[in-house]
Amino acid sequence: MVELWFAIAAAMLTAYVVLDGFDFGAGALHLHVAKTNEERRRVLGAIGPFWDGNEVWLLASGGTLFAAFPRVLASGLSGFYFAIFLVLWALILRGIAIEFRSHVTAPLWRSFWDVVFSIASASLAILFGAALGNLVRGLPLDGRGWFSLPLFTDFTPRNPVGILDWYTVLSGVFALVALTAHGAAFLSWKTDGPLQVRARHSAWRGFMAVAALWPVVTVATRIAAPDFFASFPSRPFAWVGAFAAIAGLVVASFAIRRGQDRRAFLGSCGFLSGLMVATAACSFPVLLRSSSDPALAITAYAAANDSYGLVTALSFWLVGFPLAIGYFVVVFRMHRGKAPVAAEGEGY
């Protein structure tokens, strides 16, 4: 049961990265690919039916940890207190920018919220990438499983560590590049005209940058967390995830060059999913790694709820998860095709 809930937690987080990732990427590219007010409204119209529903997967990930691994949730919320506030502010500003932008027709008003939207979207990609880098590198856990992190120390991934060091910053940059390529592929699928052309070019450059940065991040992970890949050879899911990521990146790169936009987007989804699966497989059973002593790490077995709690939570999950999947299938079918631009005063 513990192994199943670890897989469920990984699946929830992967769904969040893939789904909210494309609107983060679209937002980060908003000012670059959209040059006119109509094009910027089209970008917002493309992600408009999805962005708030996508964020539900973040709540689902937190709910999964609360139900199955409450000790990890308690320790993580306490230790990442400052970082979580930054994430919350970025999420709030992003939502406000989307909803407020078209309330006033003044160019200065709209330009201001366009900048806020882009900065908040890019910041979220970087923050979540840096957070994953912290989990891979390890945290300064004490004997009771608690930790606290300053923003930065000496900028090295060695104790005493902070939220930011060269490895976590590199992870954040890699996340930003991967998600902007993901978002550009989505925009090239859902738009047309000059906006689509610019989105395709951005997606192609993004996938090439991902291909260049991925080996660098892998080597950096080997330096910052020498034992992270120790279990890789014996983990079938790690191999499956790695091959899925490679295949997804190859498919996305070739498809975007051929104008096969939906296939490119699906390839990008495969890349991100494979990367998350491989990371989770290498981490198992550790949920919070220790940067000082591996014996202090919090594992899924040590942090899991009791058997009755896990079984009860699973009964609710088996009802809720299919409903969530059904919702997203319906929404994507309802909004298939190119994103329209709403009339002035009627939405984005």
N, C-alpha and C positions, 0 to 999 in steps of 0.2 A: 504493500500500500504506500509506503514511503517513496519507493521508486516511481510509482505511478504519479504521485503528487509532485514530485520533482519534475517529471516530464510535463505535467499540466502547467506548472509555473513557467517552465521554459517556453511552452507553446503560447501561453498568454502574452509573455514578453515579446516573443517573435511576431505575433500578430500585431502588437502595438508598433513595433519597429517598421514592419512592412506597410501597415495601413496609415498610421499617422506620419510615417516617414515621407510618403510622397507629397503630403501637403506641407510638411516642413520644408522639403526641397523646393516645391513650387513657390513657397513664400520667400525663401532665401534668394531665389532667382527673379522674384517679382519685378524689381527695378531694372534688371538686366535684359530680360527677354521681352518685356512689355514696354513699349515706348510711348503709347498714347493712352488717354483716359479710357477709350473703348477697349483697348487690349488689356489694360489692367483690370477692368471690370470682367473681361472674359476669363482671365486667370482666376479671379475670385469666383466667377460662375462655375468654373471647372471643378474647383475643390469645395464649393459651397454646400452641395448636398451631402458631403462626406465628412468634413473636418471635425464637426462636433461629435458625430458618432464614432469616429476613429479614436477620439480621446477617451472614450469609454473603456477601451482596452487597457489603458493605464490604470484606471480604477479597478478593472478586473484583475490585473496583475497584483495590485495591492490587496484586493480581497482574497486572492488565492493564498498569498503569504499569511494574511490574518487567519484564515481558516486552517491552513496546514502547517505553517512554520511561524507561529506568532513571535517566538523569541528573536528570529531574524528580523522581522518587521520592526520590533521594538528597538533593537540595537541599531538597525540601519537608519530609522527616523531620528534617533538621538544623535548618532555620529555625523550624519549628513545634514544636520539641522540648517546650517547656513546655505548649503547648496540647494536644499529643497525650497527654501524661501526664494532663491534666485529663479528656480524652475517655475514656481507658482507665479511670480511676478511676470515672467516671460509669457506663460500661458494666458494670464489675465490680459496683458497688453495686446497679445496677438488676437484674442477674441474680441476685445474692444475695437481694435483697428479694423477687423473684418466687418463688424456690425456698424461702426460709426462712419466709415469712410464716405459713404454716399448720402449721408443725412444732410450734408450741406454741399452746394455745388461750387463753392469757392475753390479755385485751384490751390491756394495755399493750404486750406483745410485738407484737401485730398492728398496733396503731396506729403504733408506731415504724417498722416496715418499710413500712407504707403511706405514711408521710411520706417515707421514704428513696426509695421507688419514684417518687413524684410529683416530688420535687426532682431526682432523677437524670434522669428523663425530660425534664423541662422544661429542665434544664441542657444536655442533649445537643442539643436543638433549637436552643437559643441558640448553643451553641458551633459547631455545623455551619453555622448561618446566618452567624455572624461570620466563620468561615473562608472561606465563599464571598465575603463582602464584602471580605475581604483580597485574594483572588485578583482580584476585579473592580477594586478600587482600585489595586492594584499593591504590589509588595514592594521593599525596598531592596537589589536585586541588585547585586553587585559585578561586576567584569570577568570573573571566573571562574564566575559563576552561583550564588554562595553568598550567603546573607543570614542575619541574626539579628534577632529582634524582641523588644523588651521588652514587658511587658504593656501599658503605655501610655506616652505622652510628654506632649504638650500637648493631646491629645484632638482634634486636627484631622487630616484625611486628607492632610496635606502633610508632606514630609520635615522632621525625622526622624519616621517613622511607628512606631506600635506595633501590637500585636494589637488593642487596643481604641481606637476613636475614635468620634466621633458617628455616622459613616457605618456602621462595622462593628457598632456597638451597634444602630443602626436595622435593619440587615440581620438581626441575631440576633432582635430583637423581631418582625420581619415573619415570619421562619421559625417562631418559636414560635406566632404567631397562625395562620399557614397550616396548620401541622401539628396544632394542637389542633382546628381546624375539620375537618381530614381525619380525625383520630381520633374526633371526635364523630360524624361521618357513618358511620364504620365501626361504632361502638357502637350507633347507632340502627338499623343494618341487622341486627346480630347479637344484639340483646337485645329485651326486651319489658317491658311494665308501666311503673311509674313511672320506672325507670332509662332506658328508651327515650325517654320523654317529656322528661326532663331532657337527655338526649343530643341530641335533636332541637333543643331550644331553644338549647343550646350551639353546635350546628352552624350554625344560622341566624345567631346573633349573630357567630359566627366568620367566616362567609362575608361578612357585611356589613362586618366589620372589615377583612378582606382587601381587599374592594373599595375601602374608604376609604384603606388604607395603600399599596396597590400604586402609584397615581400618585405618592404622596409619595416612595416608594422610587425610582421611576423618575427623578423630578426630582433627588433626592439623588445618584443615580448619575451623572447628567449633570454635576453640580457636582463630585463627588469624582473622577470619571474622565471628563474632557471628551471624550476620543477613543474611548470604548468603543462608542458607537452610530454611529461614522463609517461602518462597513461595513454597517449594518443595511439600507439601501435596496437594496443589491446582493446580498443574501443571501436566496435563496428559502426556505431552511430557517428563517431568523429570522422571516420573515413567517408561515410555516406554524406555527411554535411559538407566536408571539404570538396568532394567531387561535385555535389550539387552547386556549390558556390562557384567553382571553376566553370562548370557547364553553363550556369546562369549568366556569368559575365561574358563568356564567349558568344552565347546566343544573343544577348543584349547588344553587344558591340557590332556583330554582323547585321542584326536585324535593323538597327537604327540607321546604318549606312544604306540599307536597301529600302528604306521608307516603310518597313514593316513595324509600325509604331506599337500596336498592341503586343506583338511578340517581343519587342524590345522591353516593354514594361513588364511583361510576365518573366522575361529572363532576369530583369533586375530584382523582381520579387524572389526568384529562385536563388539569386546570389545572396541577398540579405538573409533569407531563411536558412540557407546552407551554412552561412557564417555563424549565425546564432546557434544552430544545432550543434555544429562542431565545437563551439565555445562551451556550451552547456555540457556536452559529452566529456570534454577534457576536464571540466570542473568537478563533475560528480564524484563523490557525494558532498563536496564542500560547497557551502552557500556563501560564507564569509571567510575569506582566506586571511591568515595572519601574516604580517610582514616581518615578524620577528621569530616566532616559534610555530612550526606547523602543528604542534600539539594543541595550540590555543585556538585553532580554526573551529568554526561552528559548522558542523555537518548537518545534512538533512536528517540523519538518524537522531542526532542529539537534540535538534530543534523542533522535531515533528510533534504535532498534537497527538493525543492518545488515539487508540484504534477506533473507539466509538466516535470521536470527533471527526476523524478522517472519513469514516464510512458515511456519517450523516452529511458532511459537506459534499461528498461525492454524489449523493442522491440529488442534492440541489444543483450541482454542477451539470449533471447529466440532463437536467431539464433546461437550465439556463443557456448552456453553450449552443445546443442546436437552435434555440430561438434567436440567439445573437447571429449565428451564421445565416439563418434564414432571412433575418432583417437585412444583412449586408447584400445577400443575393438579390433580394427584391429591390433595394435601393440602386444597386448597380444596373439592374435590368430597366428600372424606370428611367434612369438617366443615361442610357446607352446612347452612343452617337456623339457628335460634336457638341460642345457646350455653347449654348446660345448667350447672347448679351441681352439682359433685361432692358426694357424701356426705362428711360430716365424717371427716377422716382419709384420704380418697382423693383426693389431689391438691389443687388450689388451693382 
